[in-house]
Amino acid sequence: MKPARLVILKTGNTLPPIRDAFGDFDRWFLNGLSEELDRQVVDITCEPLPGEPGDWDGIVVTGSPAMVSDRAPWSESAAAWLAGAVEAGVPVLGVCYGHQLLAHAMGGKVGYHPDGRESGTFPVNLHETAKDDPLFNALPAAFKAQLTHRQSVLELPRNAVLLASNDFEPHQAFRMGTCAWGVQFHPEFTADIMRAYLKAQTPDLVKEGLSPEALTDQVDDAPHASSLLQRFCDLVLQNR
């Protein structure tokens, strides 16, 4: 039997200094996604969407420097494609921009968070709904995660299942249907990548009244959050 096919929809590029040190978004996901899968990367900002959603056994959508609320043509096309993936029952994992794009695709509202930026390592708290969720049910009730975003899912889609929140962000994770998830946090980030983001963001953090030094001191490993990538791969294989 041929290996299960997983496509990574790349929605942009990281900052050049971070890319030079750690590679780009797709590399971070490839580091965490099982090699048992036939993993392919498509940069949907400059390449056509990869066939039909049903051509794939799993779909991952990366973060991006773009904003979902700008409704760029490539992003809107991807949103419609993701809605088709949910309807077809193809496992989907959207991360940060991908999380927001999935919510937008399914009728939710995305925009700038009213309290500004969340950047650094922060706790994420699961809801009771996560106990029966196939992706989250083995995680502890609270775990650390890497985060950097200014936009958020302001309103969940109708029929979405809220799975996780924290003090800053009420919609840290949700599920649509049986096998499509959005997570605002970054399971693909290492602690070193998080520190590199905070370093690059230092001028903006200072302008926004945040302390880059304090945020950097709080950066820590987030193994439970990172484990979601392998757990998603396991679900892709089971679903197939």
C-alpha positions in Angstrom: 0.0 0.0 0.0 1.2 3.5 -0.8 1.9 5.8 2.1 -0.8 8.2 3.2 -0.5 11.6 1.5 -0.3 14.8 3.5 0.0 18.2 2.0 1.4 21.2 3.8 -0.2 24.4 2.6 2.5 27.0 3.0 0.9 30.5 3.5 4.0 32.7 3.5 7.6 32.9 4.7 9.2 33.7 8.0 11.6 36.7 8.5 14.9 36.3 6.7 17.1 36.2 9.8 15.0 33.5 11.3 14.9 31.6 8.0 18.7 31.8 7.7 19.1 30.3 11.2 16.2 27.7 11.3 14.7 27.3 7.8 11.2 28.3 6.8 7.7 27.4 8.0 7.5 24.2 6.0 10.8 22.9 7.4 9.5 23.3 11.0 6.4 21.3 10.2 8.4 18.6 8.4 10.6 18.2 11.5 7.5 17.3 13.5 5.3 15.4 11.1 5.8 11.7 10.7 8.0 10.4 7.9 5.6 7.5 7.5 3.5 10.0 5.5 4.2 11.1 1.9 4.6 14.8 2.8 4.4 17.4 0.2 4.6 21.2 0.4 2.7 23.7 -1.7 3.2 27.4 -1.4 -0.4 28.6 -2.0 0.7 32.2 -2.2 2.3 31.6 -5.5 1.3 28.1 -6.6 -2.1 26.6 -7.5 -4.0 24.7 -4.9 -3.1 21.0 -4.9 -6.0 19.4 -6.8 -9.1 18.5 -4.8 -9.1 18.1 -1.0 -10.1 14.5 -1.3 -6.9 13.8 -3.2 -5.1 14.0 0.2 -5.3 11.9 3.4 -4.3 14.9 5.5 -3.9 18.7 5.2 -1.8 21.1 7.3 -2.0 24.9 7.0 0.9 26.9 8.2 1.2 30.3 9.9 1.8 33.4 7.8 2.9 37.1 8.0 -0.3 37.8 6.0 -3.6 38.7 7.6 -6.8 36.7 7.0 -8.9 39.9 7.2 -7.1 41.3 4.2 -8.8 38.6 2.1 -6.1 38.2 -0.5 -7.3 36.3 -3.5 -5.0 33.3 -2.8 -6.2 33.2 0.8 -9.9 33.4 -0.2 -9.4 30.6 -2.7 -7.7 28.5 0.0 -10.6 29.2 2.4 -13.1 27.8 -0.1 -10.8 24.8 -0.6 -10.6 24.1 3.1 -14.4 24.3 3.4 -14.5 21.5 0.9 -11.9 19.5 2.9 -14.1 19.7 6.0 -17.2 18.7 4.0 -15.2 15.7 2.5 -14.0 14.6 6.0 -10.3 15.0 5.2 -8.3 15.6 8.4 -7.1 19.2 8.6 -4.8 21.0 11.1 -4.7 24.8 10.7 -2.0 26.6 12.7 -2.1 30.3 13.6 -3.0 31.8 10.2 -4.3 28.3 9.2 -6.4 28.3 12.4 -7.9 31.7 11.5 -8.3 30.7 7.8 -10.2 27.6 8.8 -12.5 29.6 11.0 -13.1 32.2 8.3 -13.8 29.4 5.8 -16.5 27.9 8.0 -18.3 31.2 8.7 -16.4 32.5 11.7 -15.1 36.1 12.2 -11.3 36.9 12.1 -9.7 40.2 12.9 -7.2 42.0 15.1 -7.3 41.0 18.8 -8.7 44.0 20.8 -5.8 43.7 23.3 -3.0 43.6 20.7 -0.3 41.1 20.4 0.4 37.8 22.2 4.0 36.6 21.7 6.0 34.2 23.9 5.5 31.0 25.8 2.1 30.9 27.6 -0.2 28.4 29.2 -3.1 27.0 27.3 -6.1 25.5 29.2 -8.3 22.7 27.8 -12.0 22.7 28.1 -14.1 19.7 29.1 -14.8 19.1 25.5 -11.2 18.2 24.9 -11.6 15.0 27.0 -13.4 13.4 24.1 -11.5 15.0 21.3 -9.2 12.5 19.4 -6.4 15.1 19.0 -6.4 16.6 22.5 -7.7 13.9 24.8 -4.2 12.7 25.9 -2.9 16.2 26.8 -2.9 17.6 30.3 -5.5 20.1 31.3 -3.0 22.9 31.1 0.2 23.0 29.0 2.7 25.5 27.7 2.7 26.6 24.0 4.5 29.0 21.8 2.5 31.9 20.5 2.9 34.9 18.3 -0.1 36.6 16.7 -2.0 39.9 16.4 -5.1 38.6 14.7 -7.5 36.1 16.3 -10.7 34.2 15.7 -13.0 36.7 17.2 -16.1 34.6 16.6 -16.1 30.8 16.2 -18.0 29.3 13.3 -21.4 27.9 14.0 -21.2 24.3 15.3 -17.5 24.7 16.1 -16.4 22.9 19.3 -14.2 25.1 21.5 -11.3 23.0 22.9 -8.9 25.4 24.5 -8.4 29.0 25.7 -6.1 31.1 27.9 -6.3 34.4 29.7 -5.5 36.4 26.5 -7.1 34.3 23.8 -10.5 32.7 24.3 -10.2 30.6 21.1 -6.9 28.8 21.3 -8.2 25.6 19.7 -11.4 24.4 18.1 -12.7 21.5 16.0 -15.1 21.5 13.0 -16.8 18.2 12.3 -15.0 15.1 13.3 -11.4 15.8 12.1 -10.7 19.5 11.3 -8.8 21.4 13.9 -7.5 25.0 14.3 -4.9 25.9 16.9 -3.8 29.5 17.5 -0.5 28.4 19.1 2.5 27.0 17.2 3.2 23.3 17.8 6.0 23.6 15.2 8.0 26.2 17.1 11.0 25.3 19.2 12.0 27.4 22.2 14.9 28.8 20.1 12.5 29.8 17.3 10.3 31.6 19.8 13.3 33.5 21.2 14.3 34.5 17.7 10.8 35.9 17.0 10.9 37.9 20.2 14.3 39.3 19.3 13.0 40.3 15.8 9.9 41.8 17.3 11.8 43.8 20.0 11.2 47.3 18.6 7.4 46.6 18.1 7.1 45.0 21.6 8.7 48.1 23.2 6.3 50.4 21.3 3.4 48.3 22.5 4.4 48.5 26.1 5.6 44.9 26.4 9.0 43.8 27.8 11.0 41.8 25.3 13.4 40.8 28.2 10.6 39.5 30.4 9.0 37.6 27.5 12.3 36.1 26.5 13.0 35.0 30.1 9.7 33.2 30.1 10.3 31.2 27.0 10.4 27.4 27.7 10.0 24.1 25.9 6.5 23.2 25.0 6.5 19.4 24.4 2.8 18.8 24.9 1.9 21.4 22.3 4.5 20.0 19.9 3.1 16.5 20.4 0.0 17.5 18.4 1.9 17.2 15.1 2.7 13.5 15.6 -0.8 12.9 17.1 -2.3 14.5 14.0 -0.2 12.2 11.8 -1.5 9.2 13.8 -5.1 10.3 13.2 -4.4 10.8 9.4 -3.2 7.2 9.3 -6.2 5.9 11.3 -8.7 7.9 9.2 -7.2 6.4 6.0 
